[in-house]
Amino acid sequence: MKRYGNLWPHIIDFENLLQAARQAQQGKRYRPNVLAFNYNLDQELLRLQSELRSQTYRPGKYRTFSIRDPKPRMISAAPYRERVVHHALCNVIVPPLERTLIADTYANRMGYGTHKALKRFIHFAHTSRYVLQCDVCKYFPSLDHELLKAMIRRKLKCSQTLWLIDTIIDGSNPQGGELEYFSGDTLLTPLERRKGLPIGNLTSQFFANLYLNGFDHFVKEQLKVKKYLRYVDDFALFSNDRGFLIEARSAIEEYLASLRLKIHPIKSQLSATRYGANFVGFRMMPHGESFPKDVQVRVRNRNLRRARGRLRQLQWEYAAGQLSLQDLIQRLQSWEAHLLNGDTQRLRRDIFDQLVFCPPPLMEESGVRSQEGRGSSEF
């Protein structure tokens, strides 16, 4: 197995840090902490570079808050300075490590995403009688630090890069969650092993993808599942043999236990594809007698409620001057592109015809009303 080295000079290169700052501020340029950092951008980046080079860099304190939609979760936001470091690290380590991922894992990868995952899911459903869908219980809070570091060390050998990765992982704040026991544990094992990564970090998103990379290869190469895909901790196996999927589930639970993970007992289900399924925020519905050859794709109600809430937040941020017109249009177009993956023509018309955005006082831009036209919004 190839291990990558000599990555550190590229990570701390000033041009990489500058690019990381540009990436970290996307959609957040007018926030006070970003403006303060950018006011003395060169000095801030040179200070970061010096701390990284001397290995005196220490992550800042996380800002933690809870959300309850669609389920209770704790969100930890790193200081902006730390997000620059995360981007600088990922710019260098992601390209070589991503080559080890299977083709059918779709989260946090350039050129992949929910839309391609949905199309692949529908394609597999069209040609299979059964689907086993699984969801890992409290995935981000359950990621074991020791196991994660061992996985990374099997792929990287650059000592300074590994120091920075360890610093970021060790700097994670406690993510809560219940104590979980696995085979071979003593009474104190769950207390002695650190676990959990902040869900909002760019590094956490990539590490979460990498954590299940070995599992992906296990499913494809040892279980011989030809039709399999994963999006973060949601994964699905397709087959015409129901008994095969039942046996596969037992093997999956055993493998995940070696990663100190468990699948959700309710959300993980084996069902016939003719009854439809939920995946990445959409609901595949039976449509006509030819299902699964003919399928309707709709937005799930809870995802639609969340999206309406985000749109109201965008209206407030734009009116308060916290969001530029360019960023506003980009976000609206991105969300509409998401809706275009389903049968949502009437839904898009209803939503966008009612959207009105009022600019902040003393701004030259006039209000923005999105309009439905030829499958895309016009502003």
C-alpha positions as CSV (number, residue, x, y, z in Angstrom):
1,M,0.0,0.0,0.0
2,K,1.4,3.4,-1.1
3,R,2.0,5.9,1.7
4,Y,2.3,9.6,0.8
5,G,5.0,11.8,2.2
6,N,6.6,15.3,1.7
7,L,3.2,17.0,1.9
8,W,4.2,19.6,4.6
9,P,5.9,22.2,2.3
10,H,2.8,22.3,0.2
11,I,0.5,22.8,3.2
12,I,2.3,25.7,4.7
13,D,3.1,27.4,1.4
14,F,1.8,31.0,1.5
15,E,-0.1,30.6,-1.8
16,N,-1.9,27.6,-0.4
17,L,-2.8,29.5,2.8
18,L,-4.1,32.4,0.7
19,Q,-6.2,30.0,-1.4
20,A,-7.5,28.4,1.8
21,A,-8.6,31.9,3.1
22,R,-10.5,32.5,-0.1
23,Q,-12.2,29.2,0.2
24,A,-13.1,29.6,3.8
25,Q,-14.8,32.9,3.3
26,Q,-17.1,31.8,0.5
27,G,-20.6,32.9,1.5
28,K,-19.3,34.5,4.7
29,R,-17.3,37.5,3.5
30,Y,-19.3,40.1,5.4
31,R,-19.3,38.5,8.7
32,P,-17.4,40.4,11.4
33,N,-14.8,37.7,12.1
34,V,-14.0,37.3,8.4
35,L,-13.8,41.1,7.9
36,A,-11.4,41.4,10.8
37,F,-9.2,38.6,9.5
38,N,-9.1,40.0,6.0
39,Y,-8.3,43.5,7.2
40,N,-4.8,42.3,7.9
41,L,-4.8,39.3,5.7
42,D,-1.1,39.1,4.8
43,Q,-0.1,39.5,8.5
44,E,-2.7,36.9,9.6
45,L,-1.5,34.3,7.1
46,L,2.1,34.9,7.8
47,R,1.4,34.4,11.5
48,L,-0.4,31.2,10.7
49,Q,2.4,30.1,8.5
50,S,5.0,30.7,11.3
51,E,3.0,28.8,13.9
52,L,2.5,25.9,11.5
53,R,6.2,25.8,10.5
54,S,7.3,25.9,14.2
55,Q,4.5,23.5,15.2
56,T,3.3,25.9,17.8
57,Y,-0.2,26.2,16.2
58,R,-3.1,25.3,18.5
59,P,-6.8,25.3,17.5
60,G,-9.1,27.9,19.0
61,K,-12.1,27.3,21.0
62,Y,-15.3,26.0,19.3
63,R,-18.6,27.8,19.5
64,T,-21.3,25.2,20.2
65,F,-25.0,25.4,19.6
66,S,-27.8,22.9,19.1
67,I,-30.3,22.4,16.4
68,R,-33.5,20.3,16.4
69,D,-34.3,20.0,12.7
70,P,-34.6,17.3,11.5
71,K,-33.3,15.8,14.7
72,P,-31.5,17.1,17.8
73,R,-27.8,17.6,16.9
74,M,-24.9,19.6,18.4
75,I,-23.1,21.8,16.0
76,S,-19.6,23.0,16.8
77,A,-18.3,26.0,14.8
78,A,-14.5,26.5,14.7
79,P,-13.1,30.0,14.7
80,Y,-12.5,31.4,11.2
81,R,-8.7,31.2,11.6
82,E,-9.0,27.5,12.2
83,R,-11.2,27.0,9.1
84,V,-8.4,28.5,7.0
85,V,-6.1,25.8,8.3
86,H,-8.6,23.1,7.6
87,H,-8.9,24.2,4.0
88,A,-5.1,24.5,3.6
89,L,-4.7,20.9,4.9
90,C,-7.5,19.4,2.8
91,N,-6.2,21.2,-0.3
92,V,-3.1,19.0,-0.1
93,I,-4.2,15.7,1.5
94,V,-7.5,15.1,-0.2
95,P,-6.4,14.6,-3.8
96,P,-4.1,11.6,-3.0
97,L,-6.3,10.0,-0.4
98,E,-9.4,10.4,-2.5
99,R,-7.9,8.0,-5.1
100,T,-8.4,5.2,-2.6
101,L,-12.2,5.7,-2.3
102,I,-14.6,3.6,-4.3
103,A,-16.5,5.2,-7.2
104,D,-19.9,4.9,-5.4
105,T,-19.3,7.0,-2.3
106,Y,-20.7,10.4,-3.0
107,A,-20.3,12.8,-0.1
108,N,-17.8,15.6,0.2
109,R,-16.1,14.8,-3.2
110,M,-15.6,17.2,-6.1
111,G,-17.9,16.3,-8.9
112,Y,-20.1,14.0,-6.8
113,G,-22.7,15.0,-4.3
114,T,-26.4,14.3,-3.6
115,H,-27.6,14.6,-7.2
116,K,-25.3,11.9,-8.6
117,A,-26.0,9.7,-5.6
118,L,-29.8,10.0,-6.2
119,K,-29.4,9.1,-9.9
120,R,-27.3,6.1,-9.0
121,F,-29.8,5.0,-6.3
122,I,-32.7,5.2,-8.8
123,H,-30.6,3.3,-11.4
124,F,-29.9,0.5,-8.9
125,A,-33.6,0.4,-7.8
126,H,-34.7,0.1,-11.5
127,T,-32.7,-3.1,-11.8
128,S,-33.2,-4.7,-8.4
129,R,-36.0,-6.3,-6.5
130,Y,-34.8,-5.5,-3.0
131,V,-32.8,-2.8,-1.2
132,L,-31.1,-2.9,2.2
133,Q,-30.8,0.7,3.5
134,C,-28.7,1.3,6.6
135,D,-27.9,4.4,8.7
136,V,-25.1,4.5,11.3
137,C,-26.2,5.6,14.8
138,K,-24.9,9.1,15.7
139,Y,-22.1,8.8,13.2
140,F,-20.0,11.9,13.8
141,P,-20.2,11.7,17.6
142,S,-19.1,8.0,17.4
143,L,-15.9,8.3,15.3
144,D,-13.1,6.8,17.3
145,H,-10.0,9.0,17.4
146,E,-7.5,6.1,17.8
147,L,-8.9,4.2,14.9
148,L,-9.1,7.2,12.7
149,K,-5.5,8.2,13.3
150,A,-4.4,4.6,12.5
151,M,-6.3,4.7,9.2
152,I,-4.7,8.0,8.2
153,R,-1.2,6.6,9.1
154,R,-1.7,3.7,6.8
155,K,-1.9,6.3,3.9
156,L,0.3,9.2,5.0
157,K,3.9,9.1,6.3
158,C,4.7,12.9,6.4
159,S,5.4,13.4,10.1
160,Q,4.6,17.2,10.2
161,T,1.3,16.6,8.3
162,L,0.4,13.8,10.8
163,W,1.2,16.2,13.7
164,L,-1.3,18.8,12.3
165,I,-4.0,16.1,11.7
166,D,-3.5,14.9,15.3
167,T,-3.7,18.5,16.6
168,I,-7.0,19.1,14.8
169,I,-8.5,15.7,15.9
170,D,-7.3,16.1,19.5
171,G,-8.6,19.7,19.5
172,S,-12.2,18.5,18.9
173,N,-14.6,19.3,21.7
174,P,-16.7,16.6,23.3
175,Q,-19.6,15.7,21.0
176,G,-21.8,14.0,23.7
177,G,-23.5,10.7,23.0
178,E,-24.2,7.7,25.1
179,L,-21.5,5.2,26.2
180,E,-21.3,2.3,23.8
181,Y,-19.8,-1.0,24.6
182,F,-18.3,-3.5,22.1
183,S,-16.9,-7.0,22.3
184,G,-13.7,-7.0,24.4
185,D,-14.4,-3.8,26.2
186,T,-13.9,-3.4,29.9
187,L,-16.2,-1.2,32.1
188,L,-13.9,1.8,31.5
189,T,-13.1,1.4,27.8
190,P,-15.7,3.8,26.5
191,L,-14.4,6.4,28.9
192,E,-10.8,5.9,28.0
193,R,-11.3,6.2,24.2
194,R,-11.9,9.7,22.8
195,K,-14.5,9.9,20.1
196,G,-16.4,12.4,18.0
197,L,-15.6,15.0,15.5
198,P,-17.4,18.4,15.1
199,I,-19.8,18.0,12.2
200,G,-19.2,21.5,10.8
201,N,-15.5,21.1,10.1
202,L,-14.2,20.6,6.6
203,T,-11.7,18.1,8.0
204,S,-14.4,16.3,9.9
205,Q,-16.4,15.8,6.7
206,F,-13.4,14.3,4.8
207,F,-12.3,12.2,7.8
208,A,-15.8,10.8,8.1
209,N,-15.7,9.8,4.5
210,L,-12.3,8.1,5.0
211,Y,-13.4,6.3,8.1
212,L,-15.8,4.1,6.2
213,N,-13.5,3.6,3.2
214,G,-12.3,0.2,4.4
215,F,-15.9,-0.8,5.0
216,D,-16.8,0.2,1.4
217,H,-14.1,-2.1,0.0
218,F,-15.3,-4.8,2.4
219,V,-18.8,-4.6,1.0
220,K,-17.6,-4.5,-2.7
221,E,-14.7,-6.9,-2.6
222,Q,-15.5,-9.5,0.2
223,L,-19.3,-9.5,0.3
224,K,-19.3,-9.2,-3.5
225,V,-22.1,-6.6,-3.6
226,K,-22.2,-5.3,-7.1
227,K,-24.8,-2.6,-6.5
228,Y,-23.8,-0.5,-3.5
229,L,-23.5,3.2,-2.7
230,R,-22.9,5.4,0.3
231,Y,-23.5,9.0,1.2
232,V,-21.7,9.8,4.5
233,D,-23.2,7.3,6.9
234,D,-26.2,6.4,4.8
235,F,-25.6,3.4,2.5
236,A,-27.7,1.0,0.4
237,L,-27.2,-2.5,-1.0
238,F,-29.3,-3.8,-3.9
239,S,-30.0,-7.3,-5.0
240,N,-32.6,-9.6,-6.5
241,D,-31.8,-12.1,-3.7
242,R,-33.5,-11.2,-0.4
243,G,-31.6,-13.9,1.5
244,F,-28.3,-12.6,0.3
245,L,-29.1,-9.1,1.8
246,I,-30.2,-10.7,5.1
247,E,-26.8,-12.4,5.4
248,A,-25.0,-9.2,4.3
249,R,-26.6,-7.3,7.1
250,S,-25.1,-9.6,9.7
251,A,-21.7,-9.3,8.2
252,I,-22.1,-5.5,8.0
253,E,-23.0,-5.2,11.7
254,E,-19.9,-7.3,12.6
255,Y,-17.6,-5.2,10.5
256,L,-19.0,-1.9,11.8
257,A,-18.5,-3.1,15.4
258,S,-14.8,-3.3,14.7
259,L,-15.0,0.4,13.9
260,R,-17.0,0.9,17.1
261,L,-20.1,1.8,15.1
262,K,-23.7,0.5,15.1
263,I,-26.4,0.7,12.5
264,H,-29.7,2.3,13.5
265,P,-32.2,-0.5,14.4
266,I,-35.2,1.4,13.0
267,K,-33.8,3.4,10.1
268,S,-31.9,0.3,8.7
269,Q,-34.5,-1.7,6.7
270,L,-34.7,-4.3,4.0
271,S,-37.6,-3.7,1.6
272,A,-38.8,-4.4,-1.9
273,T,-37.9,-1.6,-4.3
274,R,-41.5,-1.6,-5.7
275,Y,-42.6,0.2,-2.4
276,G,-40.3,3.1,-3.0
277,A,-37.6,4.5,-0.7
278,N,-36.1,7.6,0.9
279,F,-32.6,8.8,0.0
280,V,-30.6,12.1,0.3
281,G,-33.8,14.2,1.0
282,F,-35.9,12.7,-1.8
283,R,-38.7,10.2,-1.8
284,M,-38.9,7.7,-4.7
285,M,-42.6,7.0,-5.2
286,P,-44.2,4.1,-7.1
287,H,-45.8,5.6,-10.3
288,G,-47.8,3.3,-12.6
289,E,-47.8,-0.4,-13.0
290,S,-44.3,-0.5,-14.5
291,F,-42.6,0.5,-11.2
292,P,-39.7,0.4,-10.5
293,K,-39.1,1.2,-14.2
294,D,-41.3,4.3,-13.7
295,V,-40.8,6.4,-10.6
296,Q,-41.8,9.8,-9.3
297,V,-39.1,11.7,-7.3
298,R,-40.4,14.1,-4.7
299,V,-38.9,16.2,-2.0
300,R,-39.5,14.8,1.5
301,N,-41.8,17.0,3.6
302,R,-39.3,17.5,6.4
303,N,-36.6,18.6,4.0
304,L,-39.0,21.0,2.4
305,R,-39.8,22.5,5.8
306,R,-36.0,22.9,6.5
307,A,-35.5,24.6,3.1
308,R,-38.3,27.1,3.7
309,G,-36.6,28.0,7.0
310,R,-33.3,28.5,5.2
311,L,-34.9,30.7,2.6
312,R,-36.4,32.9,5.4
313,Q,-32.9,33.1,6.9
314,L,-31.5,34.2,3.6
315,Q,-34.1,36.9,3.4
316,W,-33.1,38.2,6.8
317,E,-29.3,38.1,6.1
318,Y,-29.7,39.9,2.8
319,A,-31.9,42.6,4.4
320,A,-29.4,43.0,7.2
321,G,-26.5,43.4,4.8
322,Q,-24.8,40.2,5.9
323,L,-25.2,38.6,2.5
324,S,-24.2,40.1,-0.9
325,L,-26.5,40.0,-3.9
326,Q,-24.0,37.7,-5.7
327,D,-23.9,35.2,-2.8
328,L,-27.7,35.3,-2.5
329,I,-28.2,34.5,-6.2
330,Q,-25.6,31.7,-6.0
331,R,-27.4,30.1,-3.0
332,L,-30.8,30.3,-4.6
333,Q,-29.6,28.8,-7.9
334,S,-27.8,26.1,-6.0
335,W,-31.0,25.2,-4.1
336,E,-33.1,25.3,-7.3
337,A,-30.5,23.0,-9.0
338,H,-31.2,20.6,-6.1
339,L,-34.9,20.7,-6.7
340,L,-34.5,20.0,-10.4
341,N,-33.4,16.4,-9.5
342,G,-37.0,15.7,-8.6
343,D,-40.5,16.1,-10.1
344,T,-40.8,19.6,-8.7
345,Q,-42.0,21.9,-11.4
346,R,-45.1,23.0,-9.5
347,L,-43.3,23.1,-6.2
348,R,-40.6,25.4,-7.6
349,R,-43.2,27.7,-9.1
350,D,-45.0,28.0,-5.8
351,I,-41.9,28.7,-3.9
352,F,-40.0,31.1,-6.1
353,D,-43.1,33.1,-7.2
354,Q,-43.6,34.1,-3.5
355,L,-40.0,34.9,-2.7
356,V,-39.2,38.6,-2.2
357,F,-35.8,39.9,-1.0
358,C,-35.5,43.4,0.2
359,P,-32.0,45.0,0.1
360,P,-30.5,46.7,3.2
361,P,-30.9,50.5,3.4
362,L,-28.7,52.7,1.3
363,M,-27.8,49.9,-1.0
364,E,-28.1,50.5,-4.7
365,E,-29.5,47.1,-5.6
366,S,-33.2,46.9,-5.8
367,G,-35.3,44.1,-4.3
368,V,-35.0,40.7,-5.9
369,R,-37.9,38.5,-6.9
370,S,-37.1,35.1,-8.3
371,Q,-39.2,34.0,-11.3
372,E,-39.7,30.6,-12.7
373,G,-38.6,30.3,-16.3
374,R,-37.2,27.6,-18.5
375,G,-36.2,25.5,-15.5
376,S,-34.0,28.1,-13.8
377,S,-34.5,31.2,-11.7
378,E,-34.1,34.7,-13.1
379,F,-33.4,37.7,-10.8
